[in-house]
Every structure is written in structure tokens, then in C-alpha cells.
Amino acid sequence: MGRSLVLFSFLFMAISLSAQRSGNYASSVGLSGGYAEDGFGIMATYNYHLDRSTYAQLSIFAAIAEDKGDYDIPYNIFTVQPGCFAKVWEQPNFRRYALNIGGGGVIGYEVINNGNNILETGAVIDGKSRFIYGIYAGVEWEMILGNDLSLLIKANEYYHINSDVGNFYPYVGIGLRYFLF
């Protein structure tokens, strides 16, 4: 588990250092909130633009949800996601809209029923809180609002290899991206 975090961190730093040698076009931060499976998710991102059409992204994601089934089981997911995105479409006039796709790795922690294996009804939960890891693919639609600000609609599909909540986990959110320089 620790090796995965070191590998992802090393990969992200290598991409960032490589970008610094070729010239930094911009850096941006973003915040979005929206639907995560069974609940609500929020994501904060830092983007390091490698050139005008690609950027390395480091995201922090948190989900607050409740699995609805025979029993309502609350859970939370907290992850860090290094990745890379590329612009696949941009409106040719005025560059007001853009579509970016990308992906990367996921590492984090899921908390099931606040760490308690027994529900209030006395039922025993098979799943347990644990570190999780995997990969993700994402799509971002961006509308430029001004020189420094854009509206962002973001959709990610996660594949958590060892999750007790579920291997596939979606997130769709809307937010803002602010360009630092």
C-alpha cells in the first residue's frame, strides 16, 4: 500500500518537474461538489498545465454516503488522485468551451459505519474500513467565464480494486476553476 502512494507521488512530481523545464503555461485550482454513489461528494483539484492542451492534476475527493439496501449503512470515502488530462475539443471561436479527458491512480481510505461492524439493529456488517486503491477515468467540460475563472462540470468513474463498498464508483459534480497564473 505504501509503495503505491510513493509510486503515484513520484510519478506526479516527475511530470511536474518535466513541465517546469518546458515552461509553465498556467496553474489552476478547482472545487466541485455533486453526486457520488449513494450520496454527496466534494472534490478539490490542483492542475499544473504542461502546455496549452495537457495538464497534470492532483485531486482530493471526499464522499459522504449511505448504502440503501436491507439495512442503511453509512460510509465515507477519502481519496487522493494523481492524474493527467488532455484537451480533446475546444470551441474554435473565442475559446469559450473545452472538453478534457484523462485518468490516473487512486489511493485512499473508506470508512464503513464509522468503523463499527455492528449496526444499531444488531446486524453484523461483513465489510470493514480499509485503505483502498485503484484507477480512474474522467471527463471535464469547461466554460471560460473570464481571464481567471471557468465553470467546470466533472465526471469521474473510479475502479477501487479492494473496496468493500463496490469496485466501480461514480462522481459527477459542478464547480469553479480559478487560474492562478
Residue, then its C-alpha position, 0 to 999 in steps of 0.5 A: m500500500g505504501r509503495s503505491l502512494v510513493l509510486f503515484s507521488f513520484l510519478f506526479m512530481a516527475i511530470s511536474l518537474s518535466a513541465q517546469r523545464s518546458g515552461n509553465y503555461a498556467s496553474s489552476v485550482g478547482l472545487s466541485g461538489g455533486y453526486a457520488e454513489d449513494g450520496f454527496g461528494i466534494m472534490a478539490t483539484y490542483n492542475y499544473h498545465l504542461d502546455r496549452s492542451t495537457y495538464a497534470q492534476l492532483s485531486i482530493f475527493a471526499a464522499i459522504a454516503e449511505d448504502k440503501g439496501d436491507y439495512d442503511i449503512p453509512y460510509n465515507i470515502f477519502t481519496v487522493q488522485p494523481g492524474c493527467f488530462a488532455k484537451v480533446w475539443e475546444q470551441p474554435n471561436f473565442r475559446r469559450y468551451a473545452l472538453n478534457i479527458g484523462g485518468g490516473g491512480v487512486i489511493g485512499y481510505e473508506v470508512i464503513n459505519n464509522g468503523n463499527n461492524i455492528l449496526e444499531t439493529g444488531a446486524v453484523i456488517d461483513g465489510k470493514s474500513r480499509f485503505i483502498y486503491g485503484i484507477y480512474a477515468g474522467v471527463e471535464w467540460e469547461m466554460i471560460l467565464g473570464n481571464d481567471l475563472s471557468l465553470l467546470i462540470k466533472a465526471n469521474e468513474y473510479y475502479h477501487i480494486n479492494s473496496d468493500v463498498g463496490n469496485f466501480y464508483p461514480y462522481v459527477g459534480i459542478g464547480l469553479r476553476y480559478f487560474l492562478f497564473 
